[in-house]
Amino acid sequence: MKTLSAFAVSCFILIGISSCNKPNPAANLSAMMKKATGWPYEVLVVMDKNVWKGEAGLIIREELTMPVPALPQSEPSLHVSYSEPSSFNSFLRYVRNILLVDINPDLYTKVSVHEIRDKWSSGQYIIRLTAPSSSVLSEYVLLHDRSLVNYFEQAEQNRRIAMLSRTHSSWVIKRLQDNLGVSLFVPEEMSAYKDTSGFFWVSNNAIKGRSDIVVYSFPYSGSAEPTADLLISKRDSVLRKNVPGAFPGSYMTTAKCFPPVYERYANSMKNCCVLRGLWDMEGDKMGGPFVSYIYHDRANSRILVAEGFVFAPESKKANLIRQLEASLLTVSFKE
């Protein structure tokens, strides 16, 4: 059996056709389109050069490049490139994330936001902002803080989840279903694991850009959502026992220098809490970012925790932790 070694070692080693269905012209057209180009978390901004160099352009750039929360070093949410409308040619039109800005007092009386999918390429996400003036646009962006960056971050998250739904580790799902009553999509390259009663740990064991996911549960009969203090205490207790470090007596813990950010997360399928923070290895010089999705499984009177953490010294970590976060969002409970 392939098992995940102690953190002491592993940190460093560590188109179907159905006669019953009518043809879907839109789906066929999408399949024929060129696939969107560009890297994850890149966005192309198209607007008049004077607006780009002015206050409105500055405000938009500041929002799109705001730091990703809960990282040990500052990293921008998105990498931004720019094009004048006259240079927005057929090649640039294929970019995966595009922000189109049009300011014209003769055409517009207020700011309008239009979300567009797959306009020029398949898998493309576009926002079109129209406004009567730069000042009105600036006020709108400031009033709707994070709305632009949230949209494009969600676009990348959707892409990642779609990819995971097609290609993921089936044996991880089987083990999680058998032992914890949940399923979770993780990349196939995450193949090293540790599986004990009530605790599951899987890793890619990469020397550079190491990514790990742990899943565990604990009894909880309260009606209210668990507090941040309770979750951090439980986290430290479980990881101290199950994630040892390189030296005798060393273990993983929540970094005290950066209290985790506690958030509520909810959609039509799940209600949960999120912790974002930094981890340290007590008794060792190691650390990195983590994100925990905490699901209140009322049917089974328990809390289910799915957490991803990254160890990538001297490397960028934002995209690594965001890839893990997409996996955590695929949690589903057995009926």
C-alpha positions in Angstrom: 0.0 0.0 0.0 1.3 3.4 -1.0 1.3 5.6 2.1 2.1 9.2 2.9 5.3 9.3 4.9 5.6 11.5 7.9 5.9 15.2 7.1 9.5 14.9 8.4 10.4 13.0 5.2 7.7 13.9 2.7 8.1 17.7 2.9 11.2 17.3 0.8 10.4 14.1 -1.1 7.3 14.3 0.7 -19.6 14.1 -27.8 -22.2 11.5 -27.0 -25.2 11.2 -29.5 -28.7 10.3 -28.2 -31.6 9.7 -30.6 -33.9 11.0 -27.8 -32.3 14.4 -27.6 -32.8 17.3 -30.0 -29.7 18.9 -31.5 -28.4 21.9 -29.6 -27.1 24.5 -32.1 -25.6 26.6 -29.3 -23.6 23.7 -27.9 -22.4 22.7 -31.4 -21.3 26.3 -32.1 -19.4 26.4 -28.8 -17.6 23.2 -29.6 -16.5 24.6 -32.9 -15.1 27.8 -31.4 -11.5 28.4 -30.8 -10.5 27.7 -27.2 -9.8 30.7 -25.0 -6.2 31.5 -24.6 -4.0 32.9 -21.8 -2.9 31.8 -18.3 -5.1 31.4 -15.3 -5.7 34.6 -13.3 -4.8 36.8 -16.2 -7.1 39.6 -17.5 -7.0 41.9 -20.5 -8.4 45.4 -20.0 -9.6 47.2 -23.1 -10.3 50.9 -22.7 -9.3 54.3 -24.1 -5.7 55.2 -23.3 -6.6 58.5 -21.5 -9.0 56.7 -19.3 -6.5 53.9 -18.6 -3.9 56.5 -17.5 -6.4 58.5 -15.5 -8.1 58.0 -12.2 -10.6 55.4 -13.4 -7.9 53.3 -14.9 -5.9 53.5 -11.7 -8.8 52.5 -9.5 -9.6 49.5 -11.8 -5.9 48.4 -11.8 -5.8 48.6 -8.0 -8.9 46.5 -7.6 -7.8 43.8 -10.1 -4.3 43.5 -8.5 -5.4 43.7 -4.9 -3.4 41.1 -2.8 -4.7 37.6 -2.4 -5.6 37.3 1.3 -3.8 35.2 3.9 -0.5 34.6 2.0 3.0 35.0 3.6 4.1 37.3 0.8 1.9 39.8 -1.1 0.7 38.5 -4.5 -1.8 40.2 -6.8 -5.2 38.6 -7.4 -4.9 39.0 -11.1 -2.2 39.8 -13.6 -3.4 42.7 -15.8 -2.5 43.5 -19.4 -3.9 46.4 -21.4 -5.0 47.2 -24.9 -6.4 50.2 -26.7 -9.7 49.5 -28.4 -8.0 50.1 -31.8 -5.5 47.4 -31.1 -8.1 44.9 -29.8 -7.7 42.6 -32.8 -8.7 39.0 -33.6 -5.8 37.5 -31.6 -6.6 39.5 -28.4 -10.3 38.7 -28.7 -9.5 35.0 -27.8 -8.2 35.9 -24.3 -9.9 34.0 -21.5 -10.7 37.0 -19.2 -11.5 40.4 -20.7 -12.7 43.6 -19.2 -14.2 46.0 -21.8 -14.7 49.6 -20.7 -16.6 52.1 -22.9 -17.2 55.7 -21.8 -19.5 57.8 -23.9 -21.8 60.6 -22.5 -23.9 60.5 -25.8 -24.8 56.8 -25.3 -24.9 56.2 -21.6 -26.6 58.0 -18.6 -25.4 55.6 -15.9 -23.0 52.7 -15.3 -24.1 49.4 -16.7 -22.4 46.0 -16.3 -22.9 43.2 -18.8 -21.5 39.7 -18.2 -20.8 37.9 -21.5 -19.7 34.2 -22.0 -18.0 32.7 -24.9 -18.3 35.7 -27.2 -15.2 35.1 -29.3 -13.8 31.9 -27.9 -14.9 28.9 -25.9 -14.5 29.1 -22.1 -14.3 32.9 -22.2 -15.5 35.3 -19.5 -16.1 39.0 -20.3 -17.3 42.0 -18.4 -18.4 45.0 -20.3 -18.6 48.2 -18.3 -20.3 51.3 -19.9 -20.5 54.7 -18.3 -21.2 58.4 -19.2 -17.9 59.6 -17.7 -14.7 58.5 -16.0 -15.7 60.1 -12.7 -19.0 58.2 -12.6 -17.1 55.0 -13.5 -14.6 55.6 -10.7 -17.4 56.1 -8.1 -19.1 52.9 -9.2 -16.0 50.7 -8.9 -15.2 52.1 -5.5 -18.8 51.6 -4.3 -18.8 48.0 -5.6 -15.5 47.0 -4.0 -14.1 43.6 -5.2 -16.9 43.0 -7.7 -14.6 42.9 -10.7 -11.9 40.8 -9.1 -14.5 38.5 -7.6 -16.0 37.8 -11.0 -12.7 36.8 -12.7 -11.6 34.8 -9.7 -14.9 32.9 -9.8 -14.4 32.4 -13.5 -11.0 30.7 -12.8 -12.6 28.7 -10.0 -15.3 27.5 -12.3 -12.8 26.4 -14.9 -10.8 24.5 -12.3 -13.9 22.7 -10.9 -15.0 21.8 -14.5 -11.6 20.3 -15.1 -11.6 18.4 -11.9 -15.1 17.0 -12.6 -13.6 15.5 -15.8 -10.3 14.3 -14.5 -9.8 13.4 -10.8 -8.6 10.7 -8.6 -11.3 8.0 -8.4 -9.5 6.0 -5.6 -9.5 9.1 -3.4 -13.2 9.4 -3.7 -13.7 5.7 -2.9 -11.6 6.0 0.3 -13.3 9.2 1.4 -16.8 7.7 0.8 -15.9 4.6 2.7 -14.2 6.2 5.7 -15.8 9.7 6.0 -19.0 9.5 4.0 -18.0 12.3 1.5 -16.5 12.6 -2.0 -14.0 15.1 -3.1 -12.3 15.8 -6.5 -8.5 16.0 -6.2 -6.0 15.9 -9.1 -4.8 12.5 -10.2 -1.2 13.5 -9.4 -2.0 13.7 -5.7 -1.2 10.0 -5.1 0.7 9.8 -1.8 -1.6 9.4 1.2 -2.2 8.6 4.8 -5.6 7.1 5.8 -6.5 6.5 9.4 -9.7 6.5 11.3 -11.5 9.8 10.7 -8.5 11.4 9.1 -7.4 11.4 5.4 -4.3 13.1 4.0 -3.3 13.2 0.3 -0.3 15.0 -1.3 1.4 15.4 -4.7 4.7 15.0 -2.8 6.3 17.6 -5.2 9.7 18.9 -4.4 8.7 22.4 -5.6 5.1 23.6 -5.2 4.0 20.9 -2.8 0.2 20.7 -2.3 -1.7 18.7 0.4 -5.3 18.1 1.3 -6.5 16.8 4.6 -10.1 15.8 5.4 -11.4 15.0 8.9 -14.5 15.3 11.1 -15.4 15.7 14.7 -18.7 15.5 16.6 -20.8 18.6 16.9 -24.4 18.8 18.0 -24.8 22.6 18.3 -27.4 24.4 16.2 -25.2 27.4 15.6 -22.2 27.5 13.3 -18.9 26.7 15.1 -16.8 29.7 16.2 -13.4 30.5 14.8 -11.8 29.8 18.1 -13.3 26.3 18.2 -12.3 25.5 14.7 -8.7 26.7 15.2 -8.4 24.7 18.4 -9.7 21.6 16.7 -7.4 22.2 13.8 -4.4 22.4 16.0 -5.3 19.3 17.9 -6.0 17.1 14.9 -2.9 18.3 12.9 -0.6 18.0 15.9 -1.5 14.4 16.2 -1.5 13.5 12.4 1.0 15.8 10.7 4.5 15.4 12.3 7.5 17.5 11.3 11.1 16.6 10.4 12.4 16.6 14.0 11.2 14.6 17.1 8.4 16.5 18.7 7.7 18.8 15.8 4.2 19.2 14.4 1.9 21.4 12.3 0.1 24.3 14.0 -1.8 27.5 13.1 0.6 30.4 12.9 0.1 32.8 15.8 1.6 35.8 14.0 -1.3 35.9 11.5 -4.8 35.1 13.0 -6.8 33.2 10.4 -9.5 35.1 8.4 -12.9 33.6 9.2 -15.6 33.8 6.5 -19.1 32.6 5.8 -19.6 30.8 2.6 -22.9 29.7 1.2 -24.5 28.6 -2.1 -27.5 26.7 -3.1 -25.9 23.4 -2.2 -23.7 24.0 0.9 -23.5 26.1 4.0 -20.1 26.3 5.6 -17.4 28.5 7.1 -14.0 29.2 5.7 -10.7 29.7 7.5 -7.7 31.2 5.6 -4.4 31.6 7.3 -0.8 30.5 7.7 0.6 27.3 9.2 3.8 26.8 11.0 5.7 23.6 11.9 6.4 23.8 15.6 10.0 22.8 16.2 11.0 23.3 12.6 11.5 26.1 10.1 8.6 25.5 7.8 5.3 27.1 7.0 2.9 28.3 4.3 -0.7 29.2 3.6 -3.8 27.1 4.2 -7.5 27.3 3.5 -10.1 25.2 5.3 -13.7 24.7 4.3 -15.8 23.6 7.3 -19.1 21.9 6.5 -21.7 21.6 9.2 -23.1 18.1 8.6 -26.3 18.4 10.7 -27.6 15.1 9.5 -24.7 13.3 11.2 -24.2 15.8 14.1 -20.6 16.5 13.0 -18.3 19.1 11.5 -16.5 18.0 8.3 -13.3 19.8 7.5 -11.6 19.8 4.1 -8.3 21.7 4.1 -5.6 22.4 1.6 -2.2 23.7 2.5 0.9 24.6 0.5 4.6 24.3 1.1 6.5 26.2 -1.6 9.4 28.2 -0.1 10.7 31.0 -2.3 7.9 30.4 -4.8 4.6 32.1 -5.5 1.7 30.4 -3.7 -1.5 32.2 -4.7 -2.4 29.9 -7.6 -1.4 26.7 -5.7 -3.7 27.5 -2.8 -6.5 28.6 -5.2 -6.3 25.3 -7.1 -6.7 23.5 -3.8 -9.6 25.7 -2.8 -11.4 24.6 -6.0 -11.0 21.0 -4.9 -12.5 21.8 -1.5 -15.6 23.2 -3.1 -16.3 19.9 -4.8 -17.2 18.2 -1.4 -20.5 16.3 -1.5 -22.0 14.1 1.1 -23.2 10.5 0.6 -27.0 10.1 0.7 
